[in-house]
């Protein structure tokens, strides 16, 4: 007997499943805010050298602020004061001819920087002067956070398969909130970097655990709906985050503002059930029976309760050893699972690199940072609605491949569009963001359907690790513009194409039962195993 048959008897998408999705939605809201947080807390305001050291108390002090800048700081090609250089001595002759700066000696900023606080009251950049030769540290804050997310993914993935989905979800809620709040009170860059690492490490459990919980409680027919709704929670958080960041322009208060909603998630956690699939797979039949009866009662299918006995549940998942403990080694022990892990890992890495490479480039087109963030977030809604229909119309594989290749096309087009066409470049980039969001929403559901129940959370943890590796690399890819202005776009384009090619080799899972054990995959191969599953007509 398959779990899907049992789920159909007690309604695989009733009030019980809707409750799970709503609770997951609440908890997931804060995730996109933290993932995009660096765009605002580490934003680089307009700045120039502090020229107070040049004030000799004489003629210099009688000049206006504009005149002081003219004689103290060289002008860039766009007419704005240089950000990292100043004249060694005041060049008073520039007051008569500001273009006569040939062979005027310059030096790095000697006394810090002055920042434009028009847009941002305070950022990490202005707090600890992360500009010029410290520009790498600014980008590193995002990389450090996502390295934490990367290691947190494999940790929570493994622990969730060992100790259960529900308890690890609570651990992620509480620890993620505590570290995030602590980071808002950092007194040094090093302290902030360490706390952001642990924030990323802990908070990532929310996304991988809640996603799997939703998928494992929903029937085949509504699995794609659950996946798309989970993905839309990300879109909702990203859209609202643009408004939050606009009104909260101090980096410390912004971190607190996007973290405190986790309190509501912790409160609602008490109604979150454990995965009955996981309980059955681990021999905890009485506990599984309890949750299944709750599901039947809430879904008003009490007539089916009599079939929910431990003898029936014991026939659902059969493994060679009922007390066996699964680990990440199971992803490489057997040939078919090993091939599956390699392919999904590459796709997740490419999807995440392209998605976040686009998402982090808010200032690359010269338009308002808040409007760009809002546009990037808003385009995800139609993209994911399209995914909802495409998943069944053309299947998971074709949707994933098509979305990645469309992302690559948008990135490629932006390489050849002239820099002065900022509006056109932004529009193309927004379309690329929508396609990359579609690829991300698809691969999360797709991967959860490919892995068997006994290592599904482990597989998702590994995939999330690969994705976060891609995210950690994305800010560093954007630094390649110092080598060649278009090099970041070329790298992101290549990643999207590679992801599409590898995704083409994955098996289709549309309308097929979830595999339960490793033996289901290894007995005849992942493709044939899924093809033998019962299809929904």
Phi and psi in degrees as a GROMACS rama.xvg file:
@    title "Ramachandran Plot"
@    xaxis  label "Phi"
@    yaxis  label "Psi"
@TYPE xy
-93.0407  152.108  UNK-2
-61.8915  -33.3124  UNK-3
-59.5505  -37.0098  UNK-4
-65.3249  -41.8513  UNK-5
-65.421  -42.0095  UNK-6
-63.9087  -36.2557  UNK-7
-64.6954  -33.3636  UNK-8
-69.0326  -29.7134  UNK-9
-107.392  14.173  UNK-10
76.3061  104.513  UNK-11
-78.8925  -0.927431  UNK-12
-153.261  69.3493  UNK-13
-111.697  -157.064  UNK-14
-63.0278  -31.4068  UNK-15
-63.5233  -46.8211  UNK-16
-68.2745  -37.1573  UNK-17
-63.2496  -38.2717  UNK-18
-59.7358  -43.9023  UNK-19
-61.5292  -44.7731  UNK-20
-64.9952  -40.4834  UNK-21
-65.2975  -45.0391  UNK-22
-62.398  -41.7604  UNK-23
-62.8009  -39.3022  UNK-24
-59.3772  -43.6168  UNK-25
-62.0535  -46.9348  UNK-26
-68.2619  -32.158  UNK-27
-81.1203  -12.141  UNK-28
-55.8421  -41.625  UNK-29
-74.0287  -18.7279  UNK-30
-62.0429  -54.086  UNK-31
-61.7347  -29.7768  UNK-32
-62.7985  -45.8231  UNK-33
-70.0184  -35.4484  UNK-34
-68.1928  -32.6877  UNK-35
-97.7467  2.02259  UNK-36
-57.1175  -37.2763  UNK-37
-62.9614  -25.192  UNK-38
-59.2499  -26.0705  UNK-39
-113.469  -44.6861  UNK-40
-70.0608  -24.849  UNK-41
-111.08  20.5877  UNK-42
-61.7806  150.16  UNK-43
-106.932  102.564  UNK-44
-68.6136  162.043  UNK-45
-58.8566  137.078  UNK-46
-151.394  158.877  UNK-47
-149.968  169.491  UNK-48
-61.5121  145.351  UNK-49
-74.75  117.557  UNK-50
-100.77  12.3165  UNK-51
-61.9069  -25.4657  UNK-52
-68.337  -18.2183  UNK-53
-85.7225  -7.62307  UNK-54
-75.256  108.584  UNK-55
-95.5469  5.85373  UNK-56
81.3856  1.71359  UNK-57
-106.184  -123.131  UNK-58
-61.5835  -34.297  UNK-59
-58.7431  -41.0574  UNK-60
-69.1605  -18.753  UNK-61
-86.3998  -6.08714  UNK-62
-81.066  154.362  UNK-63
-73.138  168.205  UNK-64
-62.6891  -38.6821  UNK-65
-63.5772  -42.4761  UNK-66
-68.173  -36.5511  UNK-67
-61.4539  -40.8671  UNK-68
-65.9455  -37.8506  UNK-69
-61.5209  -42.3926  UNK-70
-86.257  -8.7378  UNK-71
-111.579  -28.0966  UNK-72
-130.813  131.023  UNK-73
-65.8506  155.966  UNK-74
-100.057  138.22  UNK-75
-80.182  175.959  UNK-76
-60.8919  -31.9068  UNK-77
-85.1218  3.70379  UNK-78
90.7209  -1.42787  UNK-79
-93.2602  156.06  UNK-80
-62.3216  142.822  UNK-81
-59.4664  147.648  UNK-82
-87.6941  -27.9753  UNK-83
-123.381  -0.801222  UNK-84
-127.508  153.465  UNK-85
-145.032  162.979  UNK-86
-75.7276  146.898  UNK-87
-65.6159  -31.4908  UNK-88
-140.525  153.836  UNK-89
-57.5902  134.009  UNK-90
-106.056  82.1461  UNK-91
-64.9168  -23.9168  UNK-92
-66.1108  -18.5958  UNK-93
-70.2819  -15.9184  UNK-94
-67.5236  -26.7322  UNK-95
-90.3921  -37.7651  UNK-96
-144.049  92.1008  UNK-97
-68.6435  -12.1985  UNK-98
-90.0397  -6.84699  UNK-99
-88.623  76.2405  UNK-100
-121.411  22.144  UNK-101
-65.5808  127.522  UNK-102
58.0865  27.5582  UNK-103
-80.1045  121.488  UNK-104
-66.1669  137.484  UNK-105
-122.949  159.889  UNK-106
-137.264  158.681  UNK-107
-62.2878  159.852  UNK-108
-53.5089  128.684  UNK-109
-95.7094  -22.1905  UNK-110
-135.442  35.7865  UNK-111
86.9585  -161.198  UNK-112
-132.634  158.819  UNK-113
-113.81  129.8  UNK-114
-110.728  147.309  UNK-115
-82.6316  114.897  UNK-116
-95.492  16.9483  UNK-117
-62.884  -45.4533  UNK-118
-90.8336  -44.4502  UNK-119
-119.908  128.171  UNK-120
-69.4225  -41.2511  UNK-121
-157.861  137.522  UNK-122
-135.387  170.65  UNK-123
-59.3221  -35.33  UNK-124
-60.8316  -49.6903  UNK-125
-76.1198  -26.69  UNK-126
-66.4337  -44.3907  UNK-127
-124.74  21.1923  UNK-128
51.6608  55.6118  UNK-129
-90.0196  60.6467  UNK-130
-130.837  171.311  UNK-131
55.8883  -115.641  UNK-132
-71.889  -10.6133  UNK-133
-103.567  13.9855  UNK-134
-59.3807  -35.1432  UNK-135
-60.9638  -35.8971  UNK-136
-63.7389  -35.3765  UNK-137
-61.2624  -50.1034  UNK-138
-66.1153  -30.4037  UNK-139
-65.9984  -24.5556  UNK-140
-61.6058  -37.9011  UNK-141
-69.7083  -42.9251  UNK-142
-62.2704  -42.1145  UNK-143
-61.6459  -43.0166  UNK-144
-60.4317  -45.1912  UNK-145
-77.1861  -23.0782  UNK-146
-65.0996  -39.7725  UNK-147
-62.0783  -43.1172  UNK-148
-60.117  -39.7027  UNK-149
-60.7787  -50.2238  UNK-150
-73.3357  -31.4887  UNK-151
-64.6547  -34.4642  UNK-152
-61.7844  -48.1423  UNK-153
-69.8904  -32.7334  UNK-154
-69.244  -51.0578  UNK-155
-69.6134  -31.1215  UNK-156
-62.1186  -46.0869  UNK-157
-68.6293  -45.2981  UNK-158
-65.8226  -32.7726  UNK-159
-69.6905  -33.5678  UNK-160
-74.0948  -24.2625  UNK-161
-90.5971  -45.1117  UNK-162
-108.208  -6.87555  UNK-163
110.818  154.765  UNK-164
-72.7354  -42.5589  UNK-165
-64.289  -49.4239  UNK-166
-67.6225  -36.4232  UNK-167
-71.6952  -26.2132  UNK-168
-64.5371  -43.2324  UNK-169
-64.589  -43.1443  UNK-170
-58.0317  -42.0114  UNK-171
-65.8578  -43.1912  UNK-172
-56.0699  -54.8361  UNK-173
-68.9979  -50.7076  UNK-174
-66.8607  -39.5046  UNK-175
-61.6519  -41.7324  UNK-176
-65.3493  -44.0348  UNK-177
-63.8709  -45.6503  UNK-178
-67.5584  -37.049  UNK-179
-64.8392  -44.7822  UNK-180
-63.0458  -42.2493  UNK-181
-61.2819  -37.3572  UNK-182
-64.5791  -28.0444  UNK-183
-68.4009  -16.748  UNK-184
-107.911  20.7403  UNK-185
-62.2934  142.138  UNK-186
-108.873  -2.11568  UNK-187
-151.515  161.681  UNK-188
-62.5477  -42.2217  UNK-189
-61.4891  -43.2556  UNK-190
-62.3569  -42.6666  UNK-191
-63.9524  -43.1022  UNK-192
-62.2908  -43.4644  UNK-193
-64.3212  -45.8243  UNK-194
-68.0528  -33.0432  UNK-195
-67.8104  -35.3554  UNK-196
-59.3708  -47.88  UNK-197
-73.0989  -28.6696  UNK-198
-62.1979  -47.7847  UNK-199
-62.9119  -40.5147  UNK-200
-59.1177  -44.4037  UNK-201
-82.6777  -37.144  UNK-202
-74.9878  -20.6363  UNK-203
-67.8976  -22.4825  UNK-204
-60.0893  -27.944  UNK-205
-60.4005  -47.7956  UNK-206
-72.5901  -43.8202  UNK-207
-76.0071  -31.7837  UNK-208
-76.4801  -46.1022  UNK-209
-66.299  -35.6029  UNK-210
-62.2761  -47.5741  UNK-211
-67.1786  -39.2399  UNK-212
-58.8298  -44.4578  UNK-213
-63.8393  -46.1529  UNK-214
-64.3264  -38.5008  UNK-215
-75.6722  -15.6245  UNK-216
-99.834  -9.81732  UNK-217
-102.655  145.001  UNK-218
-73.4242  170.092  UNK-219
-58.3125  -43.2126  UNK-220
-60.5139  -35.5813  UNK-221
-106.512  9.16169  UNK-222
-62.22  -41.702  UNK-223
-66.6836  -34.9944  UNK-224
-64.1276  -43.8741  UNK-225
-62.1372  -41.3103  UNK-226
-64.8783  -41.3584  UNK-227
-69.6156  -38.6488  UNK-228
-64.614  -42.7813  UNK-229
-57.6591  -41.7602  UNK-230
-67.8409  -34.9016  UNK-231
-68.0275  -24.6477  UNK-232
-61.3121  -33.4311  UNK-233
-66.8507  -44.2456  UNK-234
-61.9171  -44.7561  UNK-235
-60.2486  -46.5962  UNK-236
-61.7816  -42.2189  UNK-237
-63.5913  -40.5066  UNK-238
-67.5992  -46.7667  UNK-239
-65.1989  -33.7049  UNK-240
-60.3247  -35.3368  UNK-241
-59.3605  -40.5753  UNK-242
-71.2138  -41.976  UNK-243
-59.9373  -46.8424  UNK-244
-63.9656  -31.9621  UNK-245
-66.0573  -42.0652  UNK-246
-87.962  -24.2326  UNK-247
-111.736  94.3967  UNK-248
-105.816  19.8786  UNK-249
-108.882  127.355  UNK-250
-61.0166  -34.8301  UNK-251
-68.0414  -46.6727  UNK-252
-68.6871  -30.0263  UNK-253
-66.464  -42.3552  UNK-254
-60.5265  -44.2231  UNK-255
-64.3268  -39.5702  UNK-256
-63.1075  -37.5594  UNK-257
-90.1558  -5.33359  UNK-258
-98.4763  -35.6445  UNK-259
-60.4483  -26.5824  UNK-260
-58.5992  -16.6739  UNK-261
-64.6454  -20.8828  UNK-262
-62.1136  -42.5532  UNK-263
-65.0701  -37.2972  UNK-264
-63.7492  -39.59  UNK-265
-65.5433  -39.0283  UNK-266
-64.8658  -43.2881  UNK-267
-78.0128  -11.9309  UNK-268
-58.8417  -30.2516  UNK-269
-58.9544  -23.1687  UNK-270
-95.4179  -0.0627119  UNK-271
-79.9309  123.803  UNK-272
-82.8893  160.366  UNK-273
-76.6357  157.047  UNK-274
-70.2121  118.869  UNK-275
-64.9401  -34.1655  UNK-276
-59.1369  -47.761  UNK-277
-64.291  -41.2425  UNK-278
-61.7979  -43.542  UNK-279
-66.9326  -43.5564  UNK-280
-62.3933  -25.0336  UNK-281
-104.388  15.0775  UNK-282
76.8107  11.575  UNK-283
-93.9286  70.3565  UNK-284
-71.7355  -38.4332  UNK-285
-65.218  -40.2536  UNK-286
-68.5231  -39.1451  UNK-287
-62.3972  -41.028  UNK-288
-60.1355  -40.1499  UNK-289
-61.553  -47.8523  UNK-290
-68.8805  -36.6147  UNK-291
-65.9554  -36.7345  UNK-292
-67.7905  -37.8859  UNK-293
-62.0347  -41.01  UNK-294
-62.336  -46.838  UNK-295
-62.494  -39.9109  UNK-296
-67.6767  -45.5844  UNK-297
-68.2318  -33.4888  UNK-298
-85.7788  2.65542  UNK-299
60.1741  43.6927  UNK-300
-123.265  46.5609  UNK-301
-59.76  -22.2234  UNK-302
-62.7279  -21.2639  UNK-303
-91.7523  -2.20179  UNK-304
-61.6086  -33.0752  UNK-305
-63.0624  -22.762  UNK-306
-82.8484  -7.60736  UNK-307
-88.0129  54.2888  UNK-308
-99.2629  159.664  UNK-309
-63.3487  -29.2367  UNK-310
-65.1601  -41.5149  UNK-311
-66.9684  -42.9316  UNK-312
-63.7904  -32.75  UNK-313
-66.2428  -18.7678  UNK-314
-90.5212  -5.10434  UNK-315
-75.4885  -49.2407  UNK-316
-119.679  123.269  UNK-317
-121.614  117.454  UNK-318
-115.806  166.715  UNK-319
-70.0373  -25.2958  UNK-320
-139.924  115.453  UNK-321
-68.3135  -22.8441  UNK-322
-101.876  15.9195  UNK-323
-70.7613  140.683  UNK-324
-103.133  127.549  UNK-325
-96.7235  150.014  UNK-326
-145.253  -176.067  UNK-327
-67.2235  -19.591  UNK-328
-63.473  -25.0758  UNK-329
-69.5715  -13.5275  UNK-330
-78.4902  -14.23  UNK-331
-124.302  -4.33203  UNK-332
-68.4279  -41.02  UNK-333
-112.888  148.1  UNK-334
-63.042  -43.151  UNK-335
-71.5198  -40.161  UNK-336
-65.6924  -37.403  UNK-337
-62.7566  -44.3254  UNK-338
-63.0199  -41.6684  UNK-339
-61.7693  -45.2399  UNK-340
-63.8779  -40.2519  UNK-341
-62.9372  -45.8829  UNK-342
-67.6935  -48.997  UNK-343
-65.421  -34.5985  UNK-344
-62.3635  -43.3442  UNK-345
-64.8546  -42.9002  UNK-346
-63.6611  -45.5122  UNK-347
-61.0825  -41.6698  UNK-348
-61.1387  -46.5754  UNK-349
-67.2753  -42.6431  UNK-350
-60.1725  -47.4202  UNK-351
-67.9487  -39.8706  UNK-352
-61.7132  -45.8079  UNK-353
-67.0441  -45.5526  UNK-354
-60.2709  -50.2423  UNK-355
-81.1342  -25.4613  UNK-356
-61.1674  -38.9029  UNK-357
-72.4965  -43.5212  UNK-358
-64.8708  -35.1951  UNK-359
-79.4505  -9.91778  UNK-360
-95.3484  53.2568  UNK-361
-69.8171  -30.4698  UNK-362
-100.225  4.85362  UNK-363
-76.2484  -5.21706  UNK-364
-119.993  3.65307  UNK-365
78.0502  11.9591  UNK-366
-105.428  172.837  UNK-367
-57.5766  130.472  UNK-368
-64.5093  -35.8891  UNK-369
-73.5471  -40.4393  UNK-370
-65.492  -38.6898  UNK-371
-64.7972  -43.7063  UNK-372
-61.2765  -42.7352  UNK-373
-64.5885  -42.3716  UNK-374
-65.1719  -42.8228  UNK-375
-58.9152  -39.9184  UNK-376
-75.2242  -42.3061  UNK-377
-65.0149  -34.6644  UNK-378
-66.0975  -19.7472  UNK-379
-67.1384  -29.4976  UNK-380
-63.609  -56.7069  UNK-381
-63.2714  -31.8122  UNK-382
-63.4474  -42.2532  UNK-383
-79.3009  -27.9098  UNK-384
-65.2694  -40.6577  UNK-385
-62.5496  -40.032  UNK-386
-60.162  -40.1042  UNK-387
-55.5083  -41.5788  UNK-388
-80.8835  -35.1073  UNK-389
-71.9473  -30.0893  UNK-390
-57.0805  -36.4303  UNK-391
-94.6277  -29.507  UNK-392
-70.6491  -48.4896  UNK-393
-117.326  -7.38548  UNK-394
98.1982  165.419  UNK-395
-66.2763  -45.6259  UNK-396
-63.0623  -49.9588  UNK-397
-65.019  -35.6656  UNK-398
-63.0798  -44.6695  UNK-399
-64.4843  -47.7565  UNK-400
-62.5851  -46.1779  UNK-401
-62.0125  -42.6497  UNK-402
-63.9164  -40.9419  UNK-403
-67.7414  -41.0578  UNK-404
-69.6008  -33.593  UNK-405
-66.7119  -38.3534  UNK-406
-60.3104  -45.5077  UNK-407
-61.0879  -39.5551  UNK-408
-61.8577  -43.9413  UNK-409
-64.8514  -41.1907  UNK-410
-64.183  -40.4233  UNK-411
-65.4519  -40.022  UNK-412
-62.6006  -40.4222  UNK-413
-67.713  -19.1566  UNK-414
-68.1665  -33.9342  UNK-415
-97.4826  -11.9922  UNK-416
-74.0711  131.321  UNK-417
-58.6674  147.789  UNK-418
-62.3811  -31.1772  UNK-419
-74.7741  -8.95087  UNK-420
-93.3954  63.8466  UNK-421
-64.1981  -37.4593  UNK-422
-65.9603  -45.872  UNK-423
-62.8574  -43.5853  UNK-424
-62.5477  -37.944  UNK-425
-67.1551  -42.1773  UNK-426
-60.1715  -45.8886  UNK-427
-64.0272  -40.2444  UNK-428
-64.3814  -39.8249  UNK-429
-62.9296  -41.2971  UNK-430
-62.9564  -40.4453  UNK-431
-63.1259  -38.4903  UNK-432
-63.705  -40.3847  UNK-433
-62.161  -43.1334  UNK-434
-66.184  -39.4906  UNK-435
-68.4226  -34.2852  UNK-436
-65.1773  -39.0279  UNK-437
-62.9076  -40.7029  UNK-438
-66.5262  -36.8181  UNK-439
-68.5724  -45.8022  UNK-440
-61.9053  -34.5903  UNK-441
-72.7657  -44.6006  UNK-442
-68.4617  -28.9205  UNK-443
-64.6911  -50.261  UNK-444
-65.9701  -44.9733  UNK-445
-56.8873  -48.6094  UNK-446
-65.9601  -37.9981  UNK-447
-65.2446  -23.9157  UNK-448
-85.6351  -20.3198  UNK-449
-81.9419  -34.1767  UNK-450
-87.3935  144.316  UNK-451
-71.192  156.716  UNK-452
-54.3712  -41.6454  UNK-453
-65.3966  -22.6695  UNK-454
-130.536  21.1373  UNK-455
-63.1198  -45.751  UNK-456
-67.88  -36.3844  UNK-457
-63.3684  -44.3153  UNK-458
-62.3601  -41.6518  UNK-459
-68.5324  -34.6327  UNK-460
-63.3889  -43.52  UNK-461
-63.2208  -45.0011  UNK-462
-62.9321  -40.2929  UNK-463
-64.5322  -36.1632  UNK-464
-58.8056  -46.4756  UNK-465
-64.9983  -37.9689  UNK-466
-64.4012  -44.5963  UNK-467
-70.3601  -27.4835  UNK-468
-61.9539  -42.2053  UNK-469
-63.8878  -39.8958  UNK-470
-66.5458  -40.1085  UNK-471
-64.1629  -31.834  UNK-472
-77.7679  -28.9428  UNK-473
-54.6388  -47.8737  UNK-474
-62.0791  -32.6753  UNK-475
-72.0724  -33.1534  UNK-476
-61.7559  -38.1753  UNK-477
-65.9794  -22.8614  UNK-478
-73.2409  -13.5624  UNK-479
-67.9512  -8.05328  UNK-480
-64.9415  -15.3333  UNK-481
-72.8606  -26.0852  UNK-482
-80.5163  -50.746  UNK-483
-152.833  131.103  UNK-484
-55.5337  -34.9181  UNK-485
-94.576  -1.60454  UNK-486
-60.7244  -40.4569  UNK-487
-57.8923  -41.9242  UNK-488
-65.1437  -38.1071  UNK-489
-64.3843  -43.4699  UNK-490
-64.6327  -45.1285  UNK-491
-64.1377  -39.5929  UNK-492
-58.0938  -45.2728  UNK-493
-63.891  -39.2213  UNK-494
-63.2044  -43.0739  UNK-495
-64.7194  -41.039  UNK-496
-64.8267  -45.1044  UNK-497
-59.969  -43.6456  UNK-498
-60.3175  -40.7058  UNK-499
-65.0385  -39.5595  UNK-500
-64.4297  -45.0059  UNK-501
-70.6749  -38.4466  UNK-502
-60.6473  -28.9403  UNK-503
-63.7526  -21.3924  UNK-504
-88.7817  -5.52281  UNK-505
-80.3107  150.567  UNK-506
-76.7048  155.758  UNK-507
-79.3471  144.632  UNK-508
-123.693  7.04128  UNK-509
-59.908  129.977  UNK-510
59.6565  29.8889  UNK-511
-122.169  148.214  UNK-512
-64.3524  149.888  UNK-513
-70.031  134.468  UNK-514
-66.8137  144.164  UNK-515
-101.297  -37.9292  UNK-516
-127.802  164.689  UNK-517
-61.6302  -34.3509  UNK-518
-62.7098  -31.6856  UNK-519
-59.6812  -36.4991  UNK-520
-82.116  -43.4338  UNK-521
-77.2461  -24.4148  UNK-522
-60.5608  -39.8178  UNK-523
-141.77  12.9982  UNK-524
94.1944  151.415  UNK-525
-61.4188  -42.6196  UNK-526
-64.6181  -50.1457  UNK-527
-68.9199  -34.5787  UNK-528
-61.9466  -42.7887  UNK-529
-70.7158  -34.9485  UNK-530
-66.7926  -29.2124  UNK-531
-78.3643  -11.7793  UNK-532
-68.3656  158.804  UNK-533
-69.9636  130.866  UNK-534
-99.4519  148.519  UNK-535
-88.2233  121.896  UNK-536
